[in-house]
Amino acid sequence: MTNSALSRKLALRLESMRTAGLHRNPPRIDARHGAHIVINGISHVNFGSNDYLGLGTCAQWQRTVQDCFAAHAPSASSSRLVTGHLAETELLESSFAARFGYDECLFFPSGYQANMAVITGLLTDADAIFFDKRIHASMAHALSALGTAEGGPNLCGYAHGDLAQLQRKLRRHLDGENAQLLRDTALRAHNTTGSPTNTEASDRQNAPAYHAAVAVLTESLFSMDGDALNLPALHAAAPDAFTIVDEAHAVGALGPGGLGLASHRAVQFNELANGLGKGQHKGQHKWPSKGQGKELGKGSRKGADIVVGTLGKALGLFGAFVLMPRGFKEFLTNFAAPVIYSTAMPPAFAACALAAVDRIATMDAERAHLARLGALLHTLLADYPCPVHGNAHIIAVEVGEENRATRMAAALRRQGMLVFAARHPTVPAGQAILRISLTAAHTEDDIMRLATALHTLTGELSAS
């Protein structure tokens, strides 16, 4: 009886999703070949993949992965807290930290777990947390796990990309915090000569002055909107805040050597390249030495305090990593549930990740091709009747109504193109988009074909 009642309830919920245009039924992929996938025996151009550099379907890269698994154990078999962390993992984490310019690194089975670990492991509901309202669901769910409601005194969202609004909200928070500190200080001074009037006064008298941590959460390249973070502007708006930046869609695909947009090393390199001018061609990479890096760090802030990156997108693997200051790895190992209760990275996977970070450093040509494809699609959609967002390899066509987005994606699929219709709760209700994901495996002909189909399709739907 109970099972029958549950089945009926679930069926009704699914039907309501279908009616609202929110039902999800991903197709079965029979094969992947570069930028193409086979669905039910029919080849489609894949505009839904996050395999930005094409490594996920690269035969040479697959052989490298095979070699790593042939030489190393395929499983760590337990949490690192149960039997210790393996030598291969320690080498991997120290190598990643050095490559991106951080003190420490920690690997996770997924980006979702990495964001959960960082936010729930390092922050509490007593800290002041500011976040871009379009952050990834894993960050949003981690904030919910802290038990602090948005709109409360310690959790505050700001409009997507609106750093001026972030600055105003930070100032209001700090002004209120300073006012409370002054009140507490005055109360202590009063109570040193007289008896406390109540229990609260007594508690405040004995408690030390305390400033909660102030943290800002954002993505560097937003997974749905496709726009990039202005890191210097973020630092200007929140100069004293602790910044946690999700670089899942930027690492590998953007920045010098694929280092992303927010890592310390990427920022150092960009400043060095911008300051060279003479003797170096534009786009020619030259890694800064340790000494140069230290000089660049004087007088200005570098990168994000914590970077979350993934292996499962441009790096052609699976899993995630967190780059952080010294001492944070020990703290997460002791306080973050995703670290404590998850099986550690397999030694074979650690070897693959080391090979991946070396591989992407050599893929400037692929990154340049990816950038050209993004610019071409923007040009071809310049007069598109729907708003088009994004300034890199993720393009968002703002459709609005959920059922319309579903119909457009279905029509594109009938023309041999797989495009993701992102709907609530991935994006706000009534703001559905067609999310177009470009990879280095695409050609200019693929882009022109997609743009032509979108223009024709919009005209057909408008007429219907």
C-alpha angles and dihedrals in degrees: 000000000000092000091048092052091048092050091052092049092050092047091053091050092051091049091052089053091053092049092051093048091246101110115125122211110157116203122246111253112217097185143350124217114175108293092353132082130190118230118180090343094307122113117230132185103244114227093161102069125107090204088117098172096036094244094128091071099028111124093208091052091048089056090052090053091048091053091051092052091046091055101040139045114272095220138038086207097210148026113290088241092061102052102004131258118295125245091242091055093048090052091048095050095046090047093050092047091052094045093054095038101252134126097231143016134194127192128218137188091245144004089246091060092044093056091044090051096048097046101039093035099049105027134056136193088262092065123087107243124189120188141179106249092231097057118136119281091247090061092045092049091049090054089052089052089059088066095233118131121223111252091036122117095269106037119060131167123203128204113274111282093350100134092166088061090047090053092050093049092047091052092050090050094048092046090053092045092051091048090052090049091053090050091050092048091051090048091053091049091051094048095051088073101032141033119274111258095217145000093269091055090050092051092049092048092057097040121089120240106273133194113192118226116267114217134179121205123199145136122247096215108020111232097219105025095041095215123132128237119249096225098187089051090050090053090048091051095044107023096163100034123110106243124214112186126187107215097176095128097036105048110097095007101058138036132032110325089354093293093141128232106287110039119112093242094049092052092046092050094049092051091048092048092048091051097048101069096154125065096016131083119230111271095017108134123224117168114231115242121239090258093050090049092055092050091050090052094060116107098357138070120253130212127314122317090233127018124195114201135174135221095201099076123042092001093062097229138080134265136044144250139211123216115203149154124279115288097023094096091060090049094051091046089058102036111024114090095204088060096042098046104033127089110251125249112283115249090239090055091049089056090049092051091052090052091047096055089050091048097051091051088068096048102089090127092057092048091050091050090049091052091050091052091052092050091048094052091048090053093048091050096043093112096035113141093228121065112265119206136186136071103212136030096322115076122187119200106198107224101163110201114072098223090050091054090050092050092048093050090048091050091050090050090054086057091053100263126116112211124168118239103210112204140166128337090025087055128013117287112273092018101090118163141193102237110208114195117194126202136189087250091068121095131216088253089058090054094047091048091052094047091050091050092049093051092048093044095052091053092050093049092047090054094048 
